């Protein structure tokens, strides 16, 4: 059942239309398009699997060509390069003010420095690879390009990084051997034998 938008303009189904689009690499995307403006309402969703996706702000749709989407890699690369320049300038300034070793551009920034200036911007390499038509980064092949894997943040890696930043509230058990006996995970999934005390009998007493 159609729902009114409350403004007397009809239902959302009357104001929007679903649209499947194809980018310059032949990959399919989907969005809800506002009929009046010709522009998407909400995020533009990919209908393909790829290890890396461009920023939403880099996706361009022309009302004259609603079936096509253009990824503005030049704009995205320019924005990312500027972010890296600004970040490095802050890192140098903070390091110098503390008389630390000043980092070189493009090097790995220390954890202590990142606690002050934040995490570095996202890498430039995936953008360059997509611009050059790298099939793995575009999701056009399942053969992994090992040159690019250091620059791809997976969900598992993000979770591990998040857990490392959290405080440790695990219980400290003075009877660790007893805990391990009842918690197989404490021994990597293996159960430890529990030493049971033998009951004394009348024969033992004799």
C-alpha positions in Angstrom: 0.0 0.0 0.0 1.4 3.4 -1.0 2.2 5.9 1.9 1.7 9.6 1.6 4.8 11.7 2.1 2.7 14.1 4.2 3.3 17.0 1.8 0.4 16.5 -0.5 2.8 15.4 -3.2 1.7 11.8 -3.5 3.4 8.7 -2.3 7.2 8.0 -2.4 6.5 5.5 -5.2 5.1 8.3 -7.3 8.1 10.6 -6.6 10.9 8.0 -7.0 11.8 5.3 -9.4 14.3 2.4 -9.0 17.2 2.5 -11.4 19.9 0.1 -12.3 23.0 1.7 -13.7 26.3 0.6 -15.3 29.7 2.2 -14.6 32.6 2.7 -17.0 33.9 -0.8 -16.1 30.6 -2.5 -17.0 29.6 -3.2 -13.3 26.0 -2.8 -12.1 24.8 -0.3 -9.4 21.4 0.4 -8.1 19.7 3.5 -6.6 16.3 5.1 -6.0 16.1 8.1 -8.3 14.0 11.2 -7.5 11.9 11.8 -10.7 11.9 15.6 -10.4 15.7 16.1 -10.1 17.0 12.9 -11.7 19.4 12.4 -8.8 19.6 9.4 -6.4 17.9 9.5 -3.0 20.1 7.7 -0.4 23.2 5.6 -1.1 24.1 4.1 -4.5 24.5 0.4 -3.9 26.8 -1.9 -5.8 25.4 -5.1 -7.3 28.8 -6.8 -7.6 31.5 -8.1 -5.3 34.8 -6.3 -5.1 37.5 -5.9 -2.5 37.3 -2.1 -2.7 34.6 0.4 -3.5 34.9 4.1 -4.3 33.6 6.8 -2.1 29.9 7.7 -2.6 30.9 11.3 -3.2 32.9 10.2 -6.3 29.8 8.6 -8.0 28.4 10.8 -10.7 25.0 10.4 -12.4 23.8 12.5 -15.3 20.1 13.1 -15.7 20.6 12.8 -19.5 22.1 9.4 -19.1 20.3 7.8 -16.1 21.4 4.3 -17.0 25.1 5.2 -16.6 27.2 6.0 -13.6 30.6 7.6 -13.8 33.3 7.2 -11.1 35.3 10.4 -10.8 38.7 8.9 -10.0 40.5 12.1 -10.7 38.5 14.0 -8.1 38.8 11.2 -5.6 42.6 10.9 -6.1 43.0 14.7 -5.7 41.0 14.7 -2.4 42.9 11.7 -1.0 46.3 13.3 -1.9 45.4 16.5 -0.2 44.3 14.6 2.9 47.7 12.8 3.0 49.6 16.1 2.6 47.6 17.7 5.4 48.1 14.7 7.7 51.8 14.5 7.1 52.2 18.2 7.8 50.5 17.7 11.2 52.6 14.6 11.9 55.8 16.5 11.3 54.7 19.5 13.4 53.6 17.4 16.4 56.8 15.3 16.2 59.1 18.3 16.0 57.3 20.0 18.9 58.0 16.9 21.1 61.6 16.5 19.7 60.7 13.1 18.3 62.2 11.8 15.0 60.4 13.6 12.2 58.6 11.0 10.0 59.4 10.9 6.3 56.5 11.3 3.9 55.0 7.9 3.0 56.4 6.1 6.0 54.5 4.2 8.7 53.5 6.6 11.5 54.2 5.3 15.0 51.3 4.4 17.3 52.3 7.1 19.7 52.0 9.7 16.9 48.7 8.4 15.7 47.3 8.8 19.2 47.9 12.5 18.7 47.1 13.2 15.1 44.7 10.3 14.5 44.9 7.5 11.9 46.3 8.2 8.5 43.9 8.8 5.6 42.8 5.9 3.5 45.5 4.7 1.0 45.8 6.1 -2.5 46.9 2.8 -4.1 43.4 1.3 -4.6 42.3 4.4 -6.5 45.3 4.3 -8.8 44.7 0.6 -9.4 41.0 1.1 -10.3 42.0 4.0 -12.6 44.4 1.6 -14.4 41.7 -1.1 -14.7 43.1 -3.6 -12.3 40.7 -6.5 -12.5 41.0 -7.7 -8.9 40.4 -4.3 -7.3 37.4 -3.9 -9.6 36.0 -7.3 -8.8 36.3 -8.6 -12.3 38.4 -11.6 -11.2 38.8 -13.6 -8.1 42.6 -14.0 -8.5 44.0 -11.9 -5.7 46.6 -9.3 -6.6 49.0 -9.6 -3.7 50.5 -6.1 -4.5 47.2 -4.5 -3.3 46.2 -6.6 -0.3 48.2 -4.4 2.2 46.0 -1.5 1.2 42.6 -3.3 1.6 41.0 -3.1 5.0 38.9 -6.2 5.6 36.1 -6.6 8.1 38.3 -9.0 10.1 41.2 -6.6 10.2 38.9 -3.7 11.3 37.5 -5.8 14.1 41.0 -6.9 15.3 42.1 -3.3 15.3 39.1 -2.3 17.3 39.6 -5.0 19.8 43.3 -4.0 20.3 42.2 -0.5 21.2 39.8 -1.7 24.0 40.8 -2.2 27.6 41.2 -5.7 29.0 38.5 -6.6 31.6 39.0 -10.3 31.7 38.9 -11.9 35.1 42.2 -12.8 36.8 41.7 -16.3 38.3 44.3 -17.3 40.9 43.3 -20.9 40.2 44.1 -20.8 36.5 44.6 -24.6 36.3 41.0 -25.1 37.5 39.7 -22.6 35.0 41.5 -24.2 32.2 40.1 -27.6 33.1 36.6 -26.3 32.7 37.3 -23.9 29.8 38.5 -25.7 26.7 39.2 -22.4 24.9 41.8 -21.6 27.5 43.9 -24.5 26.1 43.2 -23.9 22.4 40.2 -26.2 22.4 41.8 -29.0 24.3 40.4 -30.3 27.6 42.8 -30.7 30.5 42.6 -33.8 32.7 41.2 -33.1 36.1 43.1 -34.8 38.9 40.6 -36.4 41.3 41.4 -37.2 44.9 41.0 -41.0 45.6 38.7 -41.8 48.5 40.3 -43.6 51.3 38.8 -47.0 52.2 39.1 -49.3 55.2 41.6 -51.4 53.2 43.8 -48.4 52.7 43.7 -47.7 56.4 44.8 -51.2 57.1 
